[in-house]
């Protein structure tokens, strides 16, 4: 989890969140830092996010924004080909959305009365642990 101040857009923290990923390997060895794949919503359909994923070689399923699609089509053959999109894989993204909604059922997480970021991060972590222990 990464905590931002106020009304900042989620996509500004895209690289920060992906850089924090550490998947432990069974047995010995350094943890993996690169996910196998990523599914995100249209908010992450901008150029810098897609370029970052391409540079790191991460497969992704992100729908193209309508205005981006229109701009690409206006350019004709110079607009390039549309980004790949797997509809069946994108449908599975709802599990993450449901998890976020369960986090927001905790009043302290939904309203964020905490003034300090580290206190709110602790609150969100505690709420996530409660959800994890109940399942």
N, C-alpha and C positions, 0 to 999 in steps of 0.2 A: 504494500500500500504506500502511496505517496500522497501527502497532504499539501494542498495549495491554498493560497489565500483568496478569500472572497469569491468573486464571480469569474474566475479564470476558466478558460476552455479546457476540456479534457485533453485535446490533442496536443497541447503545449507540453504535457508531461509524458507523451508517448515514448520517446527515447529513454527517458529516466526510468520508467517502469520496466521496459524491456532490458535495460542494462542491469537491473537488479535481479533478474531471473537467475536462479541457481537450482539445477535439478541434480540431486545426488545420484551418483552411480552406484549400482550394487557392488559391494566389495570395495576395492581400493581405487584410487584415482581422483582427479580433480572433478568437481561438479560441472555438468554441462551448462553452458551459458546461452545456448541458442535453442529456442523452441522448434519443434518439428514443423508446426504450422500456426497460423494466427487467423482468427475470424473477428472482424470488427464491423461497426456500423458506418453509415455514410459520413459521420463526423471525421473519420480518419481517412477519407478518400482524397486527401490533398496530396500535392506533389512531394513535399518533404517526407511525409510518412511512407509513401510508396517507394521513394528513392532509398530511404533507409532500409526498408525490407529487402529491396533488390540488392543493395550493396552487401547485406549480411547473408543473402541467399535463403531467406525465410519465405516459404510458401504462404500465400495469404488469400483470404476470401473477404473482399471488401466491395460492397456494391458501389457503382459509379453514381455520383450526384447527377441529377437531371440537367443542371446548367452546364456541368463539365461535359456531359455527353453531347449536348446541343452545340457547344463550342467546338468540340472535336469533329462533329458532323459538318459544321459550317466550313471548316478548313478543307474538307474533302479528303483527297488522298494524302495531303500534307498533315492531316490530323492524327495519323497513325491508327493502329488497330486498337480495338477496345481491350481493356484489361480483362484477364480471365476471371470468371465468376462461377463458382460451384453452388448452385441453389440448394442442393441437399445438405451440403456441409454448413451452409449459412443457417439453415433451419435449426441446427443443433446449438446455435449460439444462445437460444432462449434459456438454457440452463444457467448461464452467467447472469442474465437479466433477472431471473427468479432469485438467484442468490443475493443480488444487490437489493432486490425488493425485501427479502427477509432481513437483511441488515438494517434497512430503513424502518422496519417494524419496531426496532429499538428506538425509543423516543429520543434518547441522548444523541444517537447517530443521526436521526432524521432532522432534528432541529439545530444541532451544533451550537449549543450554548457556551461551550468551552472557548475561552479566549486564546489560549495557547495551542499551537499546532501539535506539539508533542502530547498534550493532554488528550486532545481529540483523537490522535492516532492510537493512544492507549485505550480509549473508549471503544473505538471501532474494532481494535484487535480483540478486546474482551468480548464484544458482541459476536464477532466471528468465531471465537472459541466456544461460546455457548451454543451457537448454531451447530458447529462441528461436533460437539459432545452429545448433543441431542439426536443427531442423525445416525 
